[in-house]
Amino acid sequence: MRRHNRLAKTMAHQDTDSLAWPAIEGDLDAYGCAVAPRLLDADACRALAGLYPDDSRFRSTIVMARHGFGQGEYRYFADPLPEPVAALRRGLYPPLAPIANRWNETMGVATRYPADHDAFRDICRAAGQTRPTPLLLRYREGDFNRLHQDVYGALLFPLQVAILLSAPGRDFDGGAFVLTEQRPRMQSRAEVVPLDQGDGVIFAVRDRPVRGANGPYRAALRHGVSRIRRGERFTLGIIFHDAT
């Protein structure tokens, strides 16, 4: 209970309205990813990472090596989500929804997203996707996460966020966030995103529109984490669609 009280009292996140959204949108359009700095302060990062051993907070645990996902572990939060996680989900969704709608329109995808995340969760429930998807990931020396996409059902929100809870160079070395993009008839392009403790990277879940000489087309993206060379690395994953 003491850890839960500390988490509730600590500053959860900055006001998401204060983020440089035009620059974030420009980077998402150009690269498929963008950094949202200082989403969490150091105390909030430590408090969230400290939840990892608390079984009561999670609905399931995945050992990556058992499924060929890489090495390391992650745990999906149960409802109700910790308030800092729920607040980030609620606060980041509204400015991302117009970007997601514009991307879908450009790619010829019929799905449109409401302005409010609670309304989107209602749509998820109606589609049979009822399990929350925010998660904590823990990597130790030698661990890594293979390139993948976080798709949990027929309904997805095209953007998600990963927030680094550990301090690079102090808590761990290595462990870079990596994004790859595959365009038709081209070799893959890799993007390595440097993050400080508390920074988030916003990125495409599955694909994004790219404007070509003959009009827009889809580029497929995957993300992962390179090998941890020393220490321990915790990450908070904010996925906006729920799972079946």
C-alpha positions as CSV (number, residue, x, y, z in Angstrom):
1,M,0.0,0.0,0.0
2,R,2.9,2.4,0.7
3,R,4.2,2.1,-2.9
4,H,0.6,2.7,-4.2
5,N,0.3,5.9,-2.1
6,R,3.7,7.1,-3.3
7,L,2.6,6.6,-6.9
8,A,-0.6,8.5,-6.4
9,K,1.2,11.4,-4.8
10,T,4.0,11.8,-7.3
11,M,3.7,14.0,-10.4
12,A,2.4,11.7,-13.1
13,H,3.1,13.6,-16.2
14,Q,3.3,17.0,-17.8
15,D,0.3,18.7,-19.3
16,T,0.1,16.9,-22.7
17,D,-1.4,20.1,-24.1
18,S,2.0,21.8,-23.6
19,L,3.8,19.4,-25.9
20,A,5.0,20.8,-29.3
21,W,2.2,19.0,-31.2
22,P,2.9,20.6,-34.7
23,A,6.5,19.4,-34.5
24,I,5.4,16.0,-33.3
25,E,2.9,15.7,-36.1
26,G,5.5,16.7,-38.6
27,D,7.9,14.1,-37.4
28,L,5.2,11.4,-37.4
29,D,4.4,12.3,-41.0
30,A,8.1,12.3,-42.1
31,Y,9.5,9.4,-40.1
32,G,6.7,7.5,-38.5
33,C,7.9,8.4,-35.0
34,A,8.4,11.4,-32.8
35,V,9.8,12.1,-29.3
36,A,7.5,13.5,-26.6
37,P,10.0,14.7,-24.0
38,R,9.6,14.6,-20.2
39,L,6.2,12.9,-20.1
40,L,7.1,11.5,-16.6
41,D,9.4,12.9,-14.0
42,A,12.1,10.7,-12.3
43,D,10.0,9.9,-9.2
44,A,7.0,8.8,-11.3
45,C,9.3,6.6,-13.5
46,R,10.7,4.9,-10.4
47,A,7.3,4.5,-8.8
48,L,5.8,2.9,-12.0
49,A,8.8,0.6,-12.5
50,G,8.4,-0.4,-8.8
51,L,5.0,-1.8,-9.5
52,Y,6.5,-4.6,-11.6
53,P,6.6,-7.3,-8.7
54,D,3.1,-6.5,-7.6
55,D,0.9,-9.3,-9.1
56,S,-2.3,-7.5,-8.1
57,R,-1.7,-4.8,-10.7
58,F,-1.4,-7.1,-13.8
59,R,-3.7,-9.4,-15.8
60,S,-0.9,-11.4,-17.5
61,T,2.8,-11.9,-17.8
62,I,4.7,-12.7,-21.0
63,V,8.1,-14.3,-21.0
64,M,9.4,-13.4,-24.4
65,A,11.7,-16.4,-25.0
66,R,8.8,-18.8,-24.7
67,H,7.1,-17.2,-27.8
68,G,10.1,-16.3,-29.9
69,F,9.6,-12.6,-29.2
70,G,13.1,-12.0,-27.9
71,Q,14.4,-12.1,-24.3
72,G,12.9,-10.3,-21.3
73,E,9.5,-10.0,-19.8
74,Y,6.4,-7.8,-19.9
75,R,3.2,-7.5,-17.9
76,Y,-0.2,-6.2,-19.0
77,F,-1.9,-4.0,-16.5
78,A,-5.3,-5.0,-15.2
79,D,-8.2,-2.6,-14.9
80,P,-8.4,-0.2,-13.2
81,L,-5.1,1.1,-14.6
82,P,-2.8,3.0,-12.2
83,E,-3.9,6.6,-12.4
84,P,-0.7,8.0,-14.0
85,V,-1.1,5.4,-16.8
86,A,-4.8,6.1,-17.3
87,A,-4.1,9.8,-17.3
88,L,-1.5,9.5,-19.9
89,R,-3.8,7.4,-22.1
90,R,-6.6,9.9,-21.7
91,G,-4.3,12.9,-22.3
92,L,-2.3,11.7,-25.3
93,Y,-5.2,10.2,-27.2
94,P,-7.1,13.5,-28.2
95,P,-4.3,15.2,-30.1
96,L,-3.4,11.9,-31.8
97,A,-6.9,11.1,-32.9
98,P,-7.0,13.8,-35.7
99,I,-3.6,12.5,-37.0
100,A,-4.9,8.9,-37.0
101,N,-8.1,10.0,-38.8
102,R,-6.0,11.9,-41.4
103,W,-3.7,8.9,-41.9
104,N,-6.7,6.5,-42.4
105,E,-8.3,8.9,-44.9
106,T,-5.1,9.1,-46.9
107,M,-4.6,5.3,-46.9
108,G,-8.3,4.7,-47.8
109,V,-9.1,3.1,-44.5
110,A,-12.8,3.7,-43.5
111,T,-12.3,3.6,-39.7
112,R,-12.5,7.0,-37.9
113,Y,-11.8,7.6,-34.2
114,P,-13.8,9.7,-31.7
115,A,-12.2,12.6,-30.0
116,D,-12.4,11.1,-26.5
117,H,-10.6,7.9,-25.5
118,D,-13.4,6.6,-23.3
119,A,-15.6,6.7,-26.4
120,F,-13.0,4.8,-28.3
121,R,-12.9,2.1,-25.5
122,D,-16.6,1.8,-25.9
123,I,-16.1,1.0,-29.6
124,C,-13.4,-1.6,-28.6
125,R,-15.8,-3.3,-26.2
126,A,-18.5,-3.4,-28.8
127,A,-16.0,-5.2,-31.1
128,G,-15.2,-7.7,-28.4
129,Q,-11.8,-6.1,-27.4
130,T,-12.2,-5.7,-23.6
131,R,-8.8,-6.3,-22.1
132,P,-6.5,-3.3,-21.3
133,T,-3.2,-3.2,-23.2
134,P,-0.9,-0.8,-21.3
135,L,2.1,-2.7,-20.1
136,L,5.4,-2.6,-18.3
137,L,8.4,-4.2,-20.0
138,R,11.5,-5.3,-18.1
139,Y,14.8,-6.1,-19.8
140,R,18.1,-7.2,-18.2
141,E,21.6,-7.8,-19.5
142,G,21.4,-9.7,-22.8
143,D,17.7,-9.2,-23.3
144,F,16.2,-7.7,-26.4
145,N,12.8,-7.4,-28.2
146,R,12.5,-8.6,-31.8
147,L,10.9,-6.3,-34.4
148,H,7.1,-6.6,-34.1
149,Q,3.7,-4.9,-34.3
150,D,1.3,-4.6,-31.4
151,V,-2.0,-5.6,-33.0
152,Y,-4.5,-7.2,-30.6
153,G,-7.6,-7.5,-32.7
154,A,-9.4,-6.3,-35.8
155,L,-9.8,-2.8,-34.3
156,L,-6.6,-0.8,-33.7
157,F,-5.5,2.7,-33.1
158,P,-2.7,3.5,-35.6
159,L,-0.3,5.2,-33.0
160,Q,1.1,4.1,-29.7
161,V,3.6,5.4,-27.1
162,A,6.6,3.9,-25.3
163,I,8.0,5.8,-22.3
164,L,11.5,5.0,-20.9
165,L,11.3,4.6,-17.1
166,S,15.0,3.9,-16.6
167,A,18.0,6.3,-16.9
168,P,20.4,5.5,-19.9
169,G,24.0,5.3,-18.8
170,R,23.1,4.9,-15.1
171,D,20.6,2.1,-15.0
172,F,21.5,0.4,-18.2
173,D,23.6,0.5,-21.4
174,G,22.4,-0.5,-24.9
175,G,18.7,-1.1,-25.2
176,A,18.0,1.4,-28.0
177,F,14.4,1.8,-29.4
178,V,14.5,0.8,-33.0
179,L,11.9,1.3,-35.7
180,T,12.1,-0.1,-39.2
181,E,10.0,0.9,-42.2
182,Q,9.4,-1.1,-45.3
183,R,8.3,0.6,-48.5
184,P,7.3,-1.3,-51.6
185,R,10.3,-2.3,-53.8
186,M,12.7,-0.7,-51.4
187,Q,15.1,-2.0,-48.7
188,S,14.1,-1.4,-45.1
189,R,14.9,1.9,-43.4
190,A,15.9,1.9,-39.7
191,E,15.3,4.7,-37.2
192,V,17.1,4.6,-33.8
193,V,15.4,6.9,-31.3
194,P,17.5,8.2,-28.4
195,L,15.4,8.7,-25.2
196,D,16.1,10.0,-21.7
197,Q,14.4,8.9,-18.6
198,G,10.7,10.0,-18.8
199,D,10.8,10.6,-22.5
200,G,8.2,9.0,-24.7
201,V,8.4,7.9,-28.4
202,I,5.1,8.1,-30.3
203,F,5.2,5.8,-33.3
204,A,3.0,4.0,-35.9
205,V,1.6,0.6,-34.8
206,R,1.4,-1.1,-38.2
207,D,1.6,1.3,-41.2
208,R,1.5,4.9,-42.2
209,P,0.9,6.9,-45.4
210,V,3.8,8.0,-47.5
211,R,3.3,10.4,-50.5
212,G,4.9,9.1,-53.7
213,A,5.2,10.3,-57.2
214,N,1.9,8.5,-58.1
215,G,0.0,9.4,-54.9
216,P,0.0,8.1,-51.3
217,Y,0.9,4.5,-50.4
218,R,1.3,2.5,-47.2
219,A,4.7,1.9,-45.5
220,A,4.8,-1.0,-43.0
221,L,6.6,-0.4,-39.7
222,R,7.9,-2.6,-37.0
223,H,9.6,-1.7,-33.7
224,G,11.8,-3.4,-31.2
225,V,14.6,-2.9,-28.6
226,S,18.3,-3.7,-29.2
227,R,20.3,-5.8,-26.8
228,I,20.8,-4.6,-23.2
229,R,24.5,-4.6,-22.6
230,R,24.4,-3.8,-18.9
231,G,21.9,-3.2,-16.1
232,E,18.1,-3.2,-16.2
233,R,15.7,-1.2,-18.4
234,F,12.0,-0.6,-17.7
235,T,9.5,0.8,-20.3
236,L,5.9,1.8,-20.0
237,G,3.9,1.0,-23.1
238,I,0.7,3.0,-23.9
239,I,-1.5,1.2,-26.5
240,F,-4.8,2.9,-27.1
241,H,-6.8,-0.1,-28.4
242,D,-7.8,-2.9,-26.1
243,A,-7.3,-6.6,-26.8
244,T,-9.7,-9.5,-27.5
